[in-house]
Amino acid sequence: MKGQQTALKKSNNINHGTISPSLSFLFTLGSLL
């Protein structure tokens, strides 16, 4: 869980608040898990 949160924070920093990339990132994580 902590690893996912840090990954989300990194993706949020990179995306700078763009919703679509973060959502696709979440779905990618979900499909991998």
JOVENRA-V436128 format. One record per backbone hydrogen bond with DSSP energy under -0.5 kcal/mol. NH is the residue of the N-H (numbers start at 1). CO is the residue of the C=O. Records with the same first field share a line. If there is no record, write none. Layout:
NH: CO / CO
This chain:
5: 1
6: 2
7: 3
8: 4
9: 5
10: 6
11: 7
12: 8
13: 9
14: 10
15: 11
16: 12
17: 12
18: 15
22: 18
23: 19
24: 20
25: 21
26: 22
27: 23
28: 24
29: 25
30: 26
31: 27
32: 28
33: 29
